[in-house]
């Protein structure tokens, strides 16, 4: 699990080096506006650069201690997902960003992947609908009218395969 620090002005820094034997580099992660007040509350009384979740003797929490501190077991029971892992939230993050139309290079930086190609190898299947939306936008730029463009669906792919 990565260690998280809150910096001012309102940036979330992930210290990945801790998990990669000193090989990784920290990175800044953008937060959606709705999360800022939550993180602010967790960071009341902390200085910029302090760990958000600090171990009793200092430094970042281990994953089991973090799970206890945030009530992980109760949360996954409440949402009826008893096998949900913390790492699964990474996949959710990637899915949400890509589904919202974020550039794969942005998602690559958020996840800390070595390349956007790696991100797309893992998550590219999530943006197939973006292909058709993009085609519509390009058609709009070129002056094609709605009446001239045909909407394509995943069903079209299924029919051509059979």
Backbone as CSV, one residue per row, in Angstrom:
resi,resn,N_x,N_y,N_z,CA_x,CA_y,CA_z,C_x,C_y,C_z
1,UNK,0.842,-1.173,0.000,0.000,0.000,0.000,0.886,1.234,0.000
2,UNK,0.506,2.213,-0.746,1.277,3.451,-0.820,1.018,4.303,0.411
3,UNK,1.978,5.117,0.733,1.830,6.057,1.844,1.363,7.391,1.275
4,UNK,0.426,8.031,1.969,-0.188,9.258,1.475,0.167,10.433,2.354
5,UNK,0.512,11.545,1.727,0.761,12.799,2.437,-0.121,13.868,1.835
6,UNK,-0.522,14.805,2.656,-1.360,15.923,2.236,-0.482,17.148,2.227
7,UNK,-0.385,17.807,1.103,0.454,18.994,1.026,-0.418,20.206,0.782
8,UNK,0.104,21.337,1.077,-0.621,22.573,0.798,0.035,23.207,-0.419
9,UNK,-0.628,23.724,-1.379,-2.078,23.856,-1.425,-2.743,22.588,-1.926
10,UNK,-3.476,21.939,-1.079,-4.384,20.823,-1.366,-3.922,19.876,-2.470
11,UNK,-2.836,19.212,-2.231,-2.366,18.192,-3.162,-2.132,16.919,-2.385
12,UNK,-2.475,15.815,-2.997,-2.257,14.528,-2.369,-0.997,13.941,-2.980
13,UNK,-0.029,13.632,-2.151,1.244,13.087,-2.606,1.318,11.629,-2.201
14,UNK,1.598,10.768,-3.152,1.774,9.350,-2.866,3.264,9.064,-2.864
15,UNK,3.732,8.506,-1.769,5.140,8.161,-1.653,5.298,6.694,-2.017
16,UNK,5.447,6.424,-3.316,5.516,5.054,-3.800,6.864,4.411,-3.509
17,UNK,7.883,5.198,-3.255,9.228,4.650,-3.048,9.255,3.667,-1.878
18,UNK,8.436,3.910,-0.883,8.395,3.051,0.300,8.057,1.614,-0.098
19,UNK,7.195,1.435,-1.078,6.751,0.103,-1.452,7.628,-0.554,-2.503
20,UNK,8.462,0.199,-3.138,9.253,-0.336,-4.233,10.731,-0.435,-3.874
21,UNK,11.005,-0.604,-2.613,12.385,-0.748,-2.188,13.240,0.457,-2.519
22,UNK,12.644,1.650,-2.487,13.385,2.868,-2.765,13.512,3.185,-4.244
23,UNK,12.965,2.329,-5.120,13.100,2.516,-6.564,12.036,3.459,-7.122
24,UNK,10.889,3.516,-6.488,9.790,4.314,-7.024,9.941,5.780,-6.695
25,UNK,9.146,6.568,-7.348,9.150,8.003,-7.096,7.781,8.419,-6.600
26,UNK,7.758,9.419,-5.734,6.488,9.950,-5.294,5.792,10.654,-6.448
27,UNK,4.499,10.824,-6.318,3.760,11.542,-7.357,2.606,12.291,-6.721
28,UNK,2.194,13.349,-7.391,1.044,14.115,-6.947,-0.184,13.592,-7.678
29,UNK,-1.284,13.494,-6.942,-2.518,12.961,-7.494,-3.602,14.022,-7.378
30,UNK,-4.278,14.337,-8.482,-5.360,15.319,-8.398,-6.557,14.729,-7.660
31,UNK,-7.214,15.554,-6.907,-8.417,15.125,-6.187,-9.635,15.794,-6.777
32,UNK,-10.728,15.054,-6.837,-11.982,15.685,-7.215,-12.405,16.579,-6.058
33,UNK,-13.059,17.664,-6.378,-13.394,18.693,-5.383,-14.169,18.128,-4.193
34,UNK,-15.008,17.133,-4.425,-15.815,16.567,-3.339,-14.981,15.893,-2.262
35,UNK,-13.773,15.468,-2.593,-12.922,14.793,-1.606,-12.102,15.753,-0.750
36,UNK,-11.890,16.959,-1.229,-11.027,17.900,-0.517,-11.502,18.152,0.915
37,UNK,-12.796,18.414,1.175,-13.212,18.637,2.568,-13.003,17.410,3.461
38,UNK,-13.146,16.224,2.891,-12.938,14.995,3.674,-11.474,14.887,4.078
39,UNK,-10.577,15.081,3.117,-9.143,15.010,3.410,-8.753,16.147,4.361
40,UNK,-9.310,17.337,4.148,-9.040,18.458,5.059,-9.390,18.087,6.498
41,UNK,-10.528,17.437,6.682,-10.958,17.055,8.031,-9.983,16.049,8.640
42,UNK,-9.571,15.063,7.833,-8.616,14.080,8.331,-7.284,14.725,8.689
43,UNK,-6.969,15.847,8.066,-5.660,16.480,8.248,-5.677,17.639,9.243
44,UNK,-6.800,17.867,9.921,-6.854,18.948,10.912,-5.750,18.745,11.940
45,UNK,-5.001,19.803,12.192,-3.920,19.751,13.169,-2.611,19.192,12.627
46,UNK,-2.601,18.769,11.385,-1.372,18.245,10.789,-0.684,19.348,9.993
47,UNK,0.630,19.220,9.863,1.389,20.158,9.040,1.430,19.635,7.612
48,UNK,1.683,20.536,6.671,1.845,20.147,5.282,2.968,19.112,5.184
49,UNK,2.707,18.037,4.476,3.707,16.983,4.330,3.605,15.884,5.362
50,UNK,2.749,16.054,6.390,2.549,14.981,7.369,1.799,13.826,6.718
51,UNK,1.975,12.633,7.265,1.231,11.481,6.783,-0.243,11.676,7.119
52,UNK,-1.112,11.310,6.195,-2.543,11.388,6.487,-2.903,10.321,7.501
53,UNK,-2.419,9.121,7.296,-2.655,8.021,8.228,-1.303,7.640,8.810
54,UNK,-1.064,8.051,10.039,0.252,7.859,10.650,0.226,6.695,11.626
55,UNK,1.280,5.904,11.598,1.430,4.794,12.540,1.646,5.354,13.944
56,UNK,1.299,4.588,14.955,1.455,5.070,16.336,2.862,5.556,16.675
57,UNK,3.880,4.944,16.069,5.255,5.350,16.351,5.813,6.264,15.261
58,UNK,4.943,6.810,14.417,5.377,7.681,13.326,5.470,6.934,12.019
59,UNK,5.551,7.681,10.938,5.623,7.080,9.616,4.257,6.629,9.134
60,UNK,4.226,6.048,7.952,2.949,5.638,7.377,2.412,4.365,8.025
61,UNK,1.098,4.199,7.963,0.466,2.983,8.468,0.690,1.820,7.510
62,UNK,0.757,0.629,8.068,0.739,-0.569,7.226,-0.702,-0.765,6.758
63,UNK,-0.892,-1.578,5.750,-2.250,-1.797,5.239,-3.197,-2.341,6.315
64,UNK,-2.812,-3.351,7.098,-3.745,-3.839,8.123,-4.120,-2.753,9.144
65,UNK,-3.148,-1.943,9.537,-3.453,-0.864,10.484,-4.343,0.206,9.845
66,UNK,-4.099,0.507,8.563,-4.947,1.469,7.865,-6.378,0.958,7.799
67,UNK,-6.534,-0.334,7.462,-7.871,-0.915,7.381,-8.614,-0.775,8.706
68,UNK,-7.903,-1.009,9.800,-8.531,-0.841,11.123,-8.902,0.617,11.365
69,UNK,-8.014,1.540,10.990,-8.251,2.953,11.298,-9.427,3.538,10.519
70,UNK,-9.738,2.995,9.348,-10.844,3.530,8.538,-12.095,2.662,8.594
71,UNK,-12.056,1.580,9.357,-13.223,0.710,9.460,-13.501,-0.070,8.181
72,UNK,-12.446,-0.585,7.553,-12.563,-1.290,6.277,-13.535,-2.472,6.354
73,UNK,-13.403,-3.311,7.361,-14.257,-4.506,7.456,-15.733,-4.138,7.514
74,UNK,-16.065,-3.151,8.328,-17.463,-2.721,8.426,-17.948,-2.134,7.097
75,UNK,-17.079,-1.384,6.422,-17.465,-0.756,5.164,-17.747,-1.788,4.075
76,UNK,-16.889,-2.794,3.947,-17.120,-3.779,2.887,-18.314,-4.671,3.207
77,UNK,-18.601,-4.865,4.483,-19.824,-5.602,4.845,-21.052,-4.772,4.501
78,UNK,-20.995,-3.478,4.794,-22.138,-2.591,4.548,-22.507,-2.546,3.062
79,UNK,-21.513,-2.586,2.190,-21.798,-2.538,0.754,-21.909,-3.940,0.145
80,UNK,-21.894,-4.961,0.997,-22.041,-6.352,0.575,-20.979,-6.770,-0.437
81,UNK,-19.726,-6.365,-0.155,-18.579,-6.743,-0.999,-17.475,-7.295,-0.097
82,UNK,-17.714,-8.452,0.549,-16.762,-8.947,1.550,-15.380,-9.292,1.022
83,UNK,-15.242,-9.471,-0.302,-13.931,-9.824,-0.852,-13.202,-8.625,-1.458
84,UNK,-13.774,-7.426,-1.340,-13.145,-6.231,-1.901,-11.786,-5.989,-1.249
85,UNK,-10.775,-5.804,-2.096,-9.420,-5.509,-1.606,-9.139,-4.025,-1.784
86,UNK,-8.217,-3.508,-1.012,-7.819,-2.110,-1.149,-7.327,-1.869,-2.573
87,UNK,-6.570,-2.795,-3.121,-6.035,-2.645,-4.477,-7.155,-2.517,-5.510
88,UNK,-8.315,-3.105,-5.241,-9.441,-2.995,-6.174,-9.868,-1.540,-6.356
89,UNK,-9.607,-0.707,-5.379,-9.960,0.711,-5.501,-9.130,1.395,-6.584
90,UNK,-7.943,0.888,-6.836,-7.111,1.401,-7.936,-7.800,1.175,-9.272
91,UNK,-8.361,-0.029,-9.433,-9.065,-0.356,-10.668,-10.315,0.516,-10.814
92,UNK,-10.986,0.755,-9.697,-12.158,1.630,-9.723,-11.737,3.034,-10.144
93,UNK,-10.637,3.507,-9.587,-10.110,4.830,-9.935,-9.850,4.921,-11.430
94,UNK,-9.134,3.957,-11.972,-8.820,3.968,-13.403,-10.092,3.938,-14.236
95,UNK,-11.044,3.115,-13.835,-12.303,2.994,-14.572,-13.064,4.306,-14.580
96,UNK,-13.136,4.956,-13.430,-13.870,6.218,-13.342,-13.216,7.314,-14.171
97,UNK,-11.893,7.441,-14.061,-11.191,8.480,-14.817,-11.330,8.251,-16.322
98,UNK,-11.090,7.017,-16.766,-11.183,6.736,-18.198,-12.623,6.863,-18.695
99,UNK,-13.572,6.387,-17.894,-14.973,6.495,-18.263,-15.443,7.930,-18.371
100,UNK,-14.806,8.813,-17.608,-15.148,10.235,-17.650,-14.457,10.941,-18.818
101,UNK,-13.677,10.185,-19.584,-13.031,10.769,-20.756,-11.639,11.320,-20.512
102,UNK,-11.045,10.981,-19.369,-9.689,11.470,-19.096,-8.707,10.890,-20.105
103,UNK,-7.733,11.683,-20.463,-6.681,11.253,-21.365,-5.922,10.097,-20.699
104,UNK,-5.628,9.016,-21.425,-4.888,7.894,-20.841,-3.547,8.303,-20.217
105,UNK,-2.917,9.345,-20.750,-1.660,9.812,-20.166,-1.894,10.367,-18.762
106,UNK,-3.028,11.027,-18.557,-3.378,11.534,-17.225,-3.575,10.361,-16.273
107,UNK,-4.318,9.357,-16.714,-4.585,8.189,-15.866,-3.283,7.456,-15.568
108,UNK,-2.402,7.375,-16.546,-1.093,6.752,-16.332,-0.349,7.441,-15.196
109,UNK,-0.361,8.767,-15.201,0.340,9.524,-14.155,-0.309,9.327,-12.797
110,UNK,-1.635,9.298,-12.758,-2.342,9.095,-11.488,-1.988,7.739,-10.896
111,UNK,-1.971,6.704,-11.743,-1.708,5.349,-11.259,-0.221,5.065,-11.050
112,UNK,0.638,5.891,-11.641,2.072,5.671,-11.504,2.600,4.592,-12.433
113,UNK,1.878,4.327,-13.521,2.366,3.352,-14.493,3.564,3.923,-15.243
114,UNK,4.399,3.033,-15.747,5.596,3.445,-16.475,5.254,4.116,-17.797
115,UNK,4.125,3.735,-18.397,3.748,4.309,-19.688,2.231,4.303,-19.845
116,UNK,1.733,5.147,-20.735,0.307,5.138,-21.051,-0.060,3.826,-21.748
117,UNK,0.890,3.230,-22.457,0.631,1.939,-23.107,0.291,0.881,-22.060
118,UNK,0.988,0.896,-20.946,0.696,-0.056,-19.869,-0.727,0.165,-19.337
119,UNK,-1.083,1.423,-19.142,-2.419,1.755,-18.659,-3.467,1.257,-19.644
120,UNK,-3.244,1.501,-20.922,-4.223,1.106,-21.926,-4.273,-0.408,-22.110
121,UNK,-3.140,-1.093,-21.925,-3.160,-2.561,-21.987,-4.068,-3.122,-20.891
122,UNK,-4.052,-2.483,-19.727,-4.859,-2.955,-18.606,-6.311,-2.487,-18.663
123,UNK,-6.526,-1.264,-19.121,-7.848,-0.650,-18.993,-8.457,-0.171,-20.303
124,UNK,-7.797,-0.380,-21.412,-8.284,0.118,-22.693,-9.675,-0.361,-23.057
125,UNK,-10.021,-1.568,-22.626,-11.346,-2.107,-22.947,-12.472,-1.270,-22.336
126,UNK,-12.151,-0.457,-21.360,-13.170,0.343,-20.680,-13.602,1.550,-21.492
127,UNK,-12.845,1.887,-22.516,-13.166,3.126,-23.231,-13.633,2.896,-24.656
128,UNK,-14.089,1.695,-24.972,-14.562,1.427,-26.328,-15.652,2.400,-26.762
129,UNK,-16.574,2.751,-25.868,-17.614,3.707,-26.242,-17.027,5.079,-26.548
130,UNK,-15.904,5.412,-25.919,-15.262,6.690,-26.213,-14.831,6.772,-27.673
131,UNK,-14.540,5.633,-28.283,-14.162,5.631,-29.697,-15.282,6.217,-30.542
132,UNK,-16.497,5.780,-30.275,-17.647,6.222,-31.068,-18.013,7.660,-30.720
133,UNK,-17.900,8.017,-29.445,-18.153,9.412,-29.062,-17.146,10.342,-29.735
134,UNK,-15.897,9.909,-29.779,-14.858,10.716,-30.426,-15.134,10.862,-31.912
135,UNK,-15.586,9.792,-32.533,-15.903,9.862,-33.959,-17.011,10.879,-34.212
136,UNK,-17.988,10.918,-33.332,-19.064,11.914,-33.468,-18.508,13.335,-33.346
137,UNK,-17.612,13.527,-32.361,-17.037,14.861,-32.176,-16.215,15.283,-33.380
138,UNK,-15.415,14.363,-33.926,-14.624,14.686,-35.110,-15.558,14.989,-36.272
139,UNK,-16.616,14.216,-36.399,-17.601,14.486,-37.439,-18.205,15.871,-37.288
140,UNK,-18.450,16.284,-36.054,-18.982,17.616,-35.793,-18.004,18.699,-36.177
141,UNK,-16.734,18.449,-35.943,-15.696,19.424,-36.299,-15.618,19.577,-37.816
142,UNK,-15.790,18.462,-38.505,-15.687,18.467,-39.960,-16.965,18.956,-40.638
143,UNK,-18.015,19.211,-39.836,-19.254,19.744,-40.394,-20.273,18.690,-40.756
144,UNK,-20.057,17.455,-40.370,-21.050,16.417,-40.650,-22.275,16.653,-39.765
145,UNK,-23.443,16.483,-40.338,-24.664,16.694,-39.554,-25.021,15.428,-38.806
146,UNK,-25.826,15.559,-37.748,-26.302,14.411,-36.975,-26.982,13.410,-37.893
147,UNK,-27.769,13.894,-38.848,-28.524,13.003,-39.732,-27.601,12.146,-40.589
148,UNK,-26.410,12.632,-40.860,-25.493,11.896,-41.729,-24.665,10.878,-40.974
149,UNK,-24.601,11.002,-39.641,-23.763,10.094,-38.868,-24.612,8.986,-38.295
150,UNK,-24.097,7.771,-38.345,-24.803,6.617,-37.813,-24.187,6.277,-36.464
151,UNK,-25.016,6.014,-35.488,-24.523,5.644,-34.165,-24.208,4.163,-34.165
152,UNK,-23.049,3.838,-33.690,-22.602,2.458,-33.639,-22.656,1.989,-32.206
153,UNK,-22.996,0.722,-31.991,-23.059,0.149,-30.642,-22.195,-1.091,-30.581
154,UNK,-22.013,-1.601,-29.368,-21.265,-2.844,-29.199,-21.967,-4.003,-29.898
155,UNK,-23.309,-3.938,-30.036,-24.053,-4.980,-30.720,-23.603,-5.111,-32.168
156,UNK,-23.217,-3.983,-32.790,-22.736,-4.005,-34.157,-21.501,-4.898,-34.281
157,UNK,-20.627,-4.825,-33.269,-19.425,-5.658,-33.274,-19.791,-7.134,-33.180
158,UNK,-20.797,-7.446,-32.327,-21.217,-8.826,-32.143,-21.779,-9.413,-33.441
159,UNK,-22.562,-8.610,-34.164,-23.172,-9.080,-35.398,-22.125,-9.337,-36.475
160,UNK,-21.111,-8.474,-36.547,-20.090,-8.668,-37.582,-19.187,-9.854,-37.270
161,UNK,-19.109,-10.243,-36.004,-18.256,-11.370,-35.625,-18.916,-12.691,-35.974
162,UNK,-20.237,-12.724,-36.136,-20.952,-13.995,-36.323,-21.296,-14.191,-37.695
